[in-house]
Amino acid sequence: MDKEATQAAFRREIGAPFAFVADSDAVLTRLYGVKMPLLPVAQRTTFVIGKERKILHVDSGGDAIDPEGAIEACSVAY
């Protein structure tokens, strides 16, 4: 549910070679079922979505903070 500027800064910080999607209106958060009940925040979750819009990899909780799993999934997918 981060804003676009926050996502862009994080992407630059870790040197990610792939796009990030901001979801400040929580539309995707609700669609992917990661909105926390009763709170205006999402569960920390990273989805890697491939070229054909198929989910290739999901990290949640503490694993979603470390970008290595997502980066590895991207390198395998492309």
Secondary structure as the mmCIF struct_conf table of DSSP 4:
data_model
#
loop_
_struct_conf.conf_type_id
_struct_conf.id
_struct_conf.beg_label_comp_id
_struct_conf.beg_label_asym_id
_struct_conf.beg_label_seq_id
_struct_conf.end_label_comp_id
_struct_conf.end_label_asym_id
_struct_conf.end_label_seq_id
HELX_RH_AL_P HELX_RH_AL_P1 GLU A 4 ILE A 14
TURN_TY1_P TURN_TY1_P1 GLY A 15 GLY A 15
BEND BEND1 PRO A 17 PHE A 18
TURN_TY1_P TURN_TY1_P2 SER A 24 ASP A 25
HELX_RH_AL_P HELX_RH_AL_P2 VAL A 27 LEU A 31
TURN_TY1_P TURN_TY1_P3 TYR A 32 GLY A 33
STRN STRN1 LYS A 35 LYS A 35
HELX_LH_PP_P HELX_LH_PP_P1 MET A 36 MET A 36
TURN_TY1_P TURN_TY1_P4 PRO A 37 LEU A 38
BEND BEND2 LEU A 39 VAL A 41
STRN STRN2 ALA A 42 ALA A 42
STRN STRN3 THR A 45 ILE A 49
TURN_TY1_P TURN_TY1_P5 LYS A 51 GLU A 52
BEND BEND3 ARG A 53 ARG A 53
STRN STRN4 ILE A 55 SER A 60
TURN_TY1_P TURN_TY1_P6 GLY A 61 GLY A 61
HELX_RH_AL_P HELX_RH_AL_P3 GLY A 62 ILE A 65
BEND BEND4 ASP A 66 ASP A 66
TURN_TY1_P TURN_TY1_P7 PRO A 67 PRO A 67
HELX_RH_AL_P HELX_RH_AL_P4 GLU A 68 ALA A 77
#
